[in-house]
Amino acid sequence: MSTETNTQTPAKFLAFAGADYYPNGGWSDLLGAFATADEASAACRAKLAEESRWDWWHVVDLQTMAIVGGAERS
């Protein structure tokens, strides 16, 4: 049995991103899990900037199950 302490912060936010024309749908649009909404939003913005096929992103709070951030490509 390991005696190491898990110092990793648990994920509290999920980031989703995809394309308007060909969305994967649901969990298939999951970008990742993050400790803060700011980290999730930053990851989404970075991915949208590098992926020309992605048109939108959302950040979901796992406690409230509400969308707390997001945007669409203009």
Phi and psi restraints in degrees (value plus and minus 20) as a CYANA .aco file:
   2 SER   PHI     -97.6   -57.6
   2 SER   PSI     122.1   162.1
   3 THR   PHI    -122.9   -82.9
   3 THR   PSI     -15.0    25.0
   4 GLU   PHI     -90.2   -50.2
   4 GLU   PSI     122.8   162.8
   5 THR   PHI    -110.1   -70.1
   5 THR   PSI     115.1   155.1
   6 ASN   PHI     -97.8   -57.8
   6 ASN   PSI      89.0   129.0
   7 THR   PHI    -117.3   -77.3
   7 THR   PSI     -19.3    20.7
   8 GLN   PHI     -94.1   -54.1
   8 GLN   PSI     112.9   152.9
   9 THR   PHI     -93.1   -53.1
   9 THR   PSI     112.9   152.9
  10 PRO   PHI     -87.2   -47.2
  10 PRO   PSI     128.0   168.0
  11 ALA   PHI     -91.4   -51.4
  11 ALA   PSI     113.6   153.6
  12 LYS   PHI    -141.9  -101.9
  12 LYS   PSI     -28.0    12.0
  13 PHE   PHI    -155.8  -115.8
  13 PHE   PSI     121.2   161.2
  14 LEU   PHI    -131.3   -91.3
  14 LEU   PSI     122.8   162.8
  15 ALA   PHI    -133.9   -93.9
  15 ALA   PSI     111.5   151.5
  16 PHE   PHI    -142.3  -102.3
  16 PHE   PSI     125.2   165.2
  17 ALA   PHI    -173.2  -133.2
  17 ALA   PSI     132.5   172.5
  18 GLY   PHI    -194.2  -154.2
  18 GLY   PSI    -193.7  -153.7
  19 ALA   PHI    -123.3   -83.3
  19 ALA   PSI     126.6   166.6
  20 ASP   PHI     -87.1   -47.1
  20 ASP   PSI     -59.9   -19.9
  21 TYR   PHI     -98.0   -58.0
  21 TYR   PSI     -61.9   -21.9
  22 TYR   PHI    -148.9  -108.9
  22 TYR   PSI      44.8    84.8
  23 PRO   PHI     -87.8   -47.8
  23 PRO   PSI     127.1   167.1
  24 ASN   PHI     -95.9   -55.9
  24 ASN   PSI     -55.5   -15.5
  25 GLY   PHI      74.2   114.2
  25 GLY   PSI     111.0   151.0
  26 GLY   PHI      34.3    74.3
  26 GLY   PSI    -152.1  -112.1
  27 TRP   PHI     -80.0   -40.0
  27 TRP   PSI     -44.0    -4.0
  28 SER   PHI     -88.9   -48.9
  28 SER   PSI     -35.8     4.2
  29 ASP   PHI    -114.0   -74.0
  29 ASP   PSI     -12.7    27.3
  30 LEU   PHI     -88.8   -48.8
  30 LEU   PSI     105.9   145.9
  31 LEU   PHI    -111.3   -71.3
  31 LEU   PSI     -58.0   -18.0
  32 GLY   PHI     149.2   189.2
  32 GLY   PSI     156.8   196.8
  33 ALA   PHI    -135.0   -95.0
  33 ALA   PSI     119.4   159.4
  34 PHE   PHI    -158.3  -118.3
  34 PHE   PSI     136.1   176.1
  35 ALA   PHI     -96.4   -56.4
  35 ALA   PSI     -52.0   -12.0
  36 THR   PHI    -149.8  -109.8
  36 THR   PSI     137.0   177.0
  37 ALA   PHI     -85.0   -45.0
  37 ALA   PSI     -55.4   -15.4
  38 ASP   PHI     -83.9   -43.9
  38 ASP   PSI     -61.5   -21.5
  39 GLU   PHI     -84.3   -44.3
  39 GLU   PSI     -61.9   -21.9
  40 ALA   PHI     -84.7   -44.7
  40 ALA   PSI     -64.2   -24.2
  41 SER   PHI     -82.9   -42.9
  41 SER   PSI     -62.4   -22.4
  42 ALA   PHI     -82.9   -42.9
  42 ALA   PSI     -61.2   -21.2
  43 ALA   PHI     -83.7   -43.7
  43 ALA   PSI     -60.7   -20.7
  44 CYS   PHI     -84.9   -44.9
  44 CYS   PSI     -65.9   -25.9
  45 ARG   PHI     -81.3   -41.3
  45 ARG   PSI     -61.9   -21.9
  46 ALA   PHI     -84.3   -44.3
  46 ALA   PSI     -63.8   -23.8
  47 LYS   PHI     -86.5   -46.5
  47 LYS   PSI     -60.9   -20.9
  48 LEU   PHI     -83.0   -43.0
  48 LEU   PSI     -56.6   -16.6
  49 ALA   PHI     -87.4   -47.4
  49 ALA   PSI     -52.9   -12.9
  50 GLU   PHI    -115.2   -75.2
  50 GLU   PSI     -37.5     2.5
  51 GLU   PHI    -130.0   -90.0
  51 GLU   PSI      82.5   122.5
  52 SER   PHI     -89.0   -49.0
  52 SER   PSI     -37.0     3.0
  53 ARG   PHI    -102.7   -62.7
  53 ARG   PSI     -32.8     7.2
  54 TRP   PHI    -109.3   -69.3
  54 TRP   PSI     116.7   156.7
  55 ASP   PHI    -135.5   -95.5
  55 ASP   PSI     -38.4     1.6
  56 TRP   PHI    -169.1  -129.1
  56 TRP   PSI     142.6   182.6
  57 TRP   PHI    -170.9  -130.9
  57 TRP   PSI     132.8   172.8
  58 HIS   PHI    -157.2  -117.2
  58 HIS   PSI     126.8   166.8
  59 VAL   PHI    -136.6   -96.6
  59 VAL   PSI     107.9   147.9
  60 VAL   PHI    -133.3   -93.3
  60 VAL   PSI     109.7   149.7
  61 ASP   PHI     -99.7   -59.7
  61 ASP   PSI     100.2   140.2
  62 LEU   PHI     -89.1   -49.1
  62 LEU   PSI     -42.9    -2.9
  63 GLN   PHI     -99.1   -59.1
  63 GLN   PSI     -64.8   -24.8
  64 THR   PHI    -114.4   -74.4
  64 THR   PSI     -34.6     5.4
  65 MET   PHI      39.9    79.9
  65 MET   PSI       9.7    49.7
  66 ALA   PHI    -128.8   -88.8
  66 ALA   PSI     129.7   169.7
  67 ILE   PHI     -95.7   -55.7
  67 ILE   PSI     101.1   141.1
  68 VAL   PHI    -131.4   -91.4
  68 VAL   PSI     -19.3    20.7
  69 GLY   PHI    -188.1  -148.1
  69 GLY   PSI     139.8   179.8
  70 GLY   PHI     143.4   183.4
  70 GLY   PSI     148.9   188.9
  71 ALA   PHI    -184.8  -144.8
  71 ALA   PSI     146.2   186.2
  72 GLU   PHI    -146.8  -106.8
  72 GLU   PSI     126.3   166.3
  73 ARG   PHI     -85.8   -45.8
  73 ARG   PSI     114.2   154.2
